Amino acid sequence: MGLLTVIVLIAAPEGLRGHLTRWMIEVAAGVFVGNPSTRIRNRLWTVLSTRVGDGQAIMVEPARNEQGWAIRTAGRDRWLPVDLDGLILAARPRR
């Protein structure tokens, strides 16, 4: 079995949660898990990143790298993924 995709929405508009339930299962409030194709993941991310507003969106998806996954973030006050010699770490934004 391949890795699953995980999406976390924080303080995001309600409509986004409804949109995601078409493709994924909401296992906890704002946490979605599923195995959509790359094409669907990219389309979902386009919708999330443009409509997240003042909230935050995080997507962890399968990738061909050392860790086996990649991360995308969108929204305000978000942690930013940083590649450190092939290892993805999260950098907290300065205030």
Secondary structure as a PSIPRED ss2 file (coil, helix, strand):
# PSIPRED VFORMAT (PSIPRED V4.0)

   1 M C   1.000  0.000  0.000
   2 G C   1.000  0.000  0.000
   3 L C   1.000  0.000  0.000
   4 L C   1.000  0.000  0.000
   5 T E   0.000  0.000  1.000
   6 V E   0.000  0.000  1.000
   7 I E   0.000  0.000  1.000
   8 V E   0.000  0.000  1.000
   9 L E   0.000  0.000  1.000
  10 I E   0.000  0.000  1.000
  11 A C   1.000  0.000  0.000
  12 A C   1.000  0.000  0.000
  13 P C   1.000  0.000  0.000
  14 E H   0.000  1.000  0.000
  15 G H   0.000  1.000  0.000
  16 L H   0.000  1.000  0.000
  17 R H   0.000  1.000  0.000
  18 G H   0.000  1.000  0.000
  19 H H   0.000  1.000  0.000
  20 L H   0.000  1.000  0.000
  21 T C   1.000  0.000  0.000
  22 R C   1.000  0.000  0.000
  23 W C   1.000  0.000  0.000
  24 M C   1.000  0.000  0.000
  25 I E   0.000  0.000  1.000
  26 E E   0.000  0.000  1.000
  27 V E   0.000  0.000  1.000
  28 A E   0.000  0.000  1.000
  29 A C   1.000  0.000  0.000
  30 G C   1.000  0.000  0.000
  31 V E   0.000  0.000  1.000
  32 F E   0.000  0.000  1.000
  33 V E   0.000  0.000  1.000
  34 G E   0.000  0.000  1.000
  35 N C   1.000  0.000  0.000
  36 P C   1.000  0.000  0.000
  37 S C   1.000  0.000  0.000
  38 T H   0.000  1.000  0.000
  39 R H   0.000  1.000  0.000
  40 I H   0.000  1.000  0.000
  41 R H   0.000  1.000  0.000
  42 N H   0.000  1.000  0.000
  43 R H   0.000  1.000  0.000
  44 L H   0.000  1.000  0.000
  45 W H   0.000  1.000  0.000
  46 T H   0.000  1.000  0.000
  47 V H   0.000  1.000  0.000
  48 L H   0.000  1.000  0.000
  49 S H   0.000  1.000  0.000
  50 T H   0.000  1.000  0.000
  51 R H   0.000  1.000  0.000
  52 V C   1.000  0.000  0.000
  53 G C   1.000  0.000  0.000
  54 D C   1.000  0.000  0.000
  55 G C   1.000  0.000  0.000
  56 Q E   0.000  0.000  1.000
  57 A E   0.000  0.000  1.000
  58 I E   0.000  0.000  1.000
  59 M E   0.000  0.000  1.000
  60 V E   0.000  0.000  1.000
  61 E E   0.000  0.000  1.000
  62 P E   0.000  0.000  1.000
  63 A C   1.000  0.000  0.000
  64 R C   1.000  0.000  0.000
  65 N C   1.000  0.000  0.000
  66 E C   1.000  0.000  0.000
  67 Q C   1.000  0.000  0.000
  68 G C   1.000  0.000  0.000
  69 W E   0.000  0.000  1.000
  70 A E   0.000  0.000  1.000
  71 I E   0.000  0.000  1.000
  72 R E   0.000  0.000  1.000
  73 T E   0.000  0.000  1.000
  74 A E   0.000  0.000  1.000
  75 G E   0.000  0.000  1.000
  76 R C   1.000  0.000  0.000
  77 D C   1.000  0.000  0.000
  78 R C   1.000  0.000  0.000
  79 W C   1.000  0.000  0.000
  80 L E   0.000  0.000  1.000
  81 P E   0.000  0.000  1.000
  82 V E   0.000  0.000  1.000
  83 D E   0.000  0.000  1.000
  84 L E   0.000  0.000  1.000
  85 D C   1.000  0.000  0.000
  86 G C   1.000  0.000  0.000
  87 L E   0.000  0.000  1.000
  88 I E   0.000  0.000  1.000
  89 L E   0.000  0.000  1.000
  90 A E   0.000  0.000  1.000
  91 A E   0.000  0.000  1.000
  92 R C   1.000  0.000  0.000
  93 P C   1.000  0.000  0.000
  94 R C   1.000  0.000  0.000
  95 R C   1.000  0.000  0.000
